[in-house]
Amino acid sequence: MKTSSIKTVRLPSGREIPMIGQGTWRMGENRTERQAEVDALRLGLDLGITLIDTAEMYGEGGAEIIISEAIAGRRDEVFLVSKIYPHHACHEGTAQACERTLKRLKTDRLDLYLLHWRESIPLEETISAFLKLKADGKILDFGVSNFDLSDMEDAARIAGGEQIATNQIYYNLEHRGIEFDLMPWCKERGIPLMAYSPLKSSGDDKHALLGHLALKKIAKAHSATTAQIALAWLLHMGVVVIPKAVKPEHVRENLVVADIQLTREDIKSIDKAFPAPNHKVSLAMR
Ligand SMILES: NC(=O)c1ccc[n+]([C@@H]2O[C@H](COP(=O)([O-])OP(=O)(O)OC[C@H]3O[C@@H](n4cnc5c(N)ncnc54)[C@H](OP(=O)(O)O)[C@@H]3O)[C@@H](O)[C@H]2O)c1
């Protein structure tokens, strides 16, 4: 059954992006997981989670191939995001990497193409290559990822930099540094943020966030899970969330987040348990 409860936010181009999507990091790496991954993405689409986030890096193209299988015959339903390796992001390299990505995804266009992180290739070159791809209709919007405030300021000074549609960053309850400077800067310019690793669910301390007592209490009051509350808080902060889920129950749970309304009291308890910093914190990355 489809649902239309997922809100959208407007990109600077005027196009709308859904606020809940599906991440694909770690997909396409293991043959035995392949069918479960395709099924999870298809289930998400069936439920109305139409934004899919990927990167040429994920499984070295493997995730894009998984996605091509999941979206076969239904490309027009999907808001497709991929990312380019920074070492490919020179003028020629960007065009070539995009072609490879489109080929793996079996599509003729990306909705959004992001520079995965900043390295040594001048931003001028990458942005000019993105503009060319946009003019050719191969990408409908472009943006960046893992850009701290100073990177955004550098990009904004470049011709075409004003077309940057989004910045995809590491943002969750335990990493609120962007609220001090990057988030207000982007908000002022109408640039929506995309929160990656919204559940902080990989790494050594993967259970620390979802097991937090404050989240458990709020979750209980909403008959929800702690993961749902962590995602609902991100939506409350106005950012796009792209949790990665292979288990069907997780895909279903993540959709329901669209309907959770956190109360003022919930927000107060969250701020107490996970305070936002009152000073500059360098952007965290993983
Ligand atoms: N731009 C970047 O540099 C960058 C970096 C990292 C990630 N990303 C993007 O952001 C996406 C999300 O980040 P992530 O994959 O690092 O971490 P995440 O989405 O925070 O966590 C994924 C983990 O959470 C579990 N999960 C999903 N929904 C859940 C739920 N409702 N309840 C409990 N557990 C749940 C998943 O389990 P199952 O899979 O078993 O269901 C998986 O183990 C990535 O897949 C990728 O597309 C971008």
PDBQT file of the ligand as one rigid body, heavy atoms in Angstrom, charges set to zero:
ROOT
HETATM    1  N1  LIG A 301      28.035  11.256   2.201  1.00  0.00    +0.000 N 
HETATM    2  C1  LIG A 301      28.715  10.438   2.958  1.00  0.00    +0.000 C 
HETATM    3  O1  LIG A 301      29.928  10.584   3.160  1.00  0.00    +0.000 OA
HETATM    4  C2  LIG A 301      27.994   9.297   3.602  1.00  0.00    +0.000 A 
HETATM    5  C3  LIG A 301      28.629   8.580   4.644  1.00  0.00    +0.000 A 
HETATM    6  C4  LIG A 301      27.916   7.528   5.252  1.00  0.00    +0.000 A 
HETATM    7  C5  LIG A 301      26.645   7.222   4.825  1.00  0.00    +0.000 A 
HETATM    8  N2  LIG A 301      26.059   7.918   3.774  1.00  0.00    +0.000 N 
HETATM    9  C6  LIG A 301      24.704   7.589   3.294  1.00  0.00    +0.000 C 
HETATM   10  O2  LIG A 301      23.809   7.604   4.403  1.00  0.00    +0.000 OA
HETATM   11  C7  LIG A 301      23.160   6.335   4.507  1.00  0.00    +0.000 C 
HETATM   12  C8  LIG A 301      22.821   6.026   5.946  1.00  0.00    +0.000 C 
HETATM   13  O3  LIG A 301      23.967   5.971   6.754  1.00  0.00    +0.000 OA
HETATM   14  P1  LIG A 301      24.597   4.608   7.342  1.00  0.00    +0.000 P 
HETATM   15  O4  LIG A 301      24.279   3.498   6.411  1.00  0.00    +0.000 OA
HETATM   16  O5  LIG A 301      26.021   4.905   7.640  1.00  0.00    +0.000 OA
HETATM   17  O6  LIG A 301      23.936   4.430   8.762  1.00  0.00    +0.000 OA
HETATM   18  P2  LIG A 301      22.459   4.463   9.383  1.00  0.00    +0.000 P 
HETATM   19  O7  LIG A 301      21.435   4.631   8.341  1.00  0.00    +0.000 OA
HETATM   20  O8  LIG A 301      22.530   5.449  10.477  1.00  0.00    +0.000 OA
HETATM   21  O9  LIG A 301      22.390   3.024  10.016  1.00  0.00    +0.000 OA
HETATM   22  C9  LIG A 301      22.228   1.860   9.255  1.00  0.00    +0.000 C 
HETATM   23  C10 LIG A 301      22.024   0.724  10.243  1.00  0.00    +0.000 C 
HETATM   24  O10 LIG A 301      20.832   0.975  11.002  1.00  0.00    +0.000 OA
HETATM   25  C11 LIG A 301      19.974  -0.152  10.934  1.00  0.00    +0.000 C 
HETATM   26  N3  LIG A 301      18.600   0.362  10.896  1.00  0.00    +0.000 N 
HETATM   27  C12 LIG A 301      17.930   0.948   9.876  1.00  0.00    +0.000 A 
HETATM   28  N4  LIG A 301      16.673   1.276  10.235  1.00  0.00    +0.000 NA
HETATM   29  C13 LIG A 301      16.553   0.893  11.527  1.00  0.00    +0.000 A 
HETATM   30  C14 LIG A 301      15.491   0.925  12.468  1.00  0.00    +0.000 A 
HETATM   31  N5  LIG A 301      14.296   1.442  12.151  1.00  0.00    +0.000 N 
HETATM   32  N6  LIG A 301      15.717   0.421  13.718  1.00  0.00    +0.000 NA
HETATM   33  C15 LIG A 301      16.916  -0.101  14.060  1.00  0.00    +0.000 A 
HETATM   34  N7  LIG A 301      17.953  -0.171  13.212  1.00  0.00    +0.000 NA
HETATM   35  C16 LIG A 301      17.770   0.318  11.960  1.00  0.00    +0.000 A 
HETATM   36  C17 LIG A 301      20.342  -0.886   9.680  1.00  0.00    +0.000 C 
HETATM   37  O11 LIG A 301      20.051  -2.253   9.829  1.00  0.00    +0.000 OA
HETATM   38  P3  LIG A 301      19.613  -3.231   8.617  1.00  0.00    +0.000 P 
HETATM   39  O12 LIG A 301      20.372  -2.809   7.400  1.00  0.00    +0.000 OA
HETATM   40  O13 LIG A 301      19.968  -4.575   9.130  1.00  0.00    +0.000 OA
HETATM   41  O14 LIG A 301      18.115  -3.104   8.423  1.00  0.00    +0.000 OA
HETATM   42  C18 LIG A 301      21.849  -0.630   9.598  1.00  0.00    +0.000 C 
HETATM   43  O15 LIG A 301      22.545  -1.545  10.415  1.00  0.00    +0.000 OA
HETATM   44  C19 LIG A 301      24.167   5.389   3.877  1.00  0.00    +0.000 C 
HETATM   45  O16 LIG A 301      23.626   4.124   3.584  1.00  0.00    +0.000 OA
HETATM   46  C20 LIG A 301      24.603   6.191   2.681  1.00  0.00    +0.000 C 
HETATM   47  O17 LIG A 301      23.639   6.139   1.649  1.00  0.00    +0.000 OA
HETATM   48  C21 LIG A 301      26.716   8.972   3.194  1.00  0.00    +0.000 A 
ENDROOT
TORSDOF 0
